[in-house]
């Protein structure tokens, strides 16, 4: 069985999260997926088409997982740390927009 890293806070997790996203193509795919999630969520709220929430995981995770399996060559952090990983996606997205994390 794989050894699972333990984190006491998101602040402790985020550097690990970034270390799992060293490949620029992986980060860009995450950015596309997170952008789609935000767009679909806004569209869902704006139109009241709540069924569209069903496609959110597909929109977000499909791009991220392609990035991990084909470019980063690692397992997505979401498998072991789903909540921190989801938060990490949005924090990395923000940090990419602000220039703190390179595209």
N, C-alpha and C positions, 0 to 999 in steps of 0.2 A: 504494500500500500504506500502511496505517495505521502511524503511528509508535508503537512499543511502548515504554512506560516501563520502565525497568530499576530494580530494587531489590536492594540488597545484603543485606537482612535483613527479617524480618517486622516488626520495630519501625519500619523505614523505610516499609514497605508499608501498615501499618495506618491511618495518617492519610489516605493516598490512598483506601483502602478505605472509610473513613467518609465521605469527600467524595463518593463514588459512591452513598451511601445517605442523602441529605439529606431525601428525602421520607418522611414518617412512615408512610404506607400501605405503601410498599416495605419499610421496616424491620419493620413489623408482619407482613407476609407472610413475610418471612425468619424471624421469630420462630415463626410457625405451622409453617412447613416444618421448621425445626430441631427444634422440639418433636416433630413427627411422626417425624422421623428417630430421635431419642432413644427415643421410645416404641416404635417398631418394632424398634429394635436391642435394647432390653430384653426385649421380647416374644420376639424370635428366640432370644436367649440363654436365656431362661427356659423356652421350649418346645422348644428344639432344632430348630426349624423353619427350617433354614438357607436354604431356598428364599426365605424372606421378605427376605433380603438383596438380592434382585433388585429389590425395590420401593423401596429406600432412595433411589437417585438420583431416581426419579420423585417421591417424597414431598418431598424437599428442593428439587430444582431447579424443579419446576413452580410452586411458590409464589414462589420468588425471581425466576424469569424473568418471571412475570406482573407482579411488582412493578417490575422494571426496564423492561420494554417498554411497559407501560401507564401507570405512575405516575411513575417516575423519568425515563423517556424517554432511557435510555442502554443501552449494551451491558454485560452482566454482566462483572465482572472475571475471572470464571472462564474466559472465553474466552482470555485472555492470560496469566493467572497462576493456574492451577488449584489448586495446592497452597496457596499463600498465601491464595487466596480461600476455600478450604474451611476453613482455620484461622481466617480472618477471620469467617466465619459463626458459629463457636463462640465466638470472643472477643467479638464484638458481642452475641451472645445472653447471655453472662455479664454483659457491661457493661450491657445493658438490665435484667437482673434486679437488678443492684446499683445502678441509677439513674444510672450514668455516661453512658449514651446514652439519650435520651428515646424513649418508645414513640411 
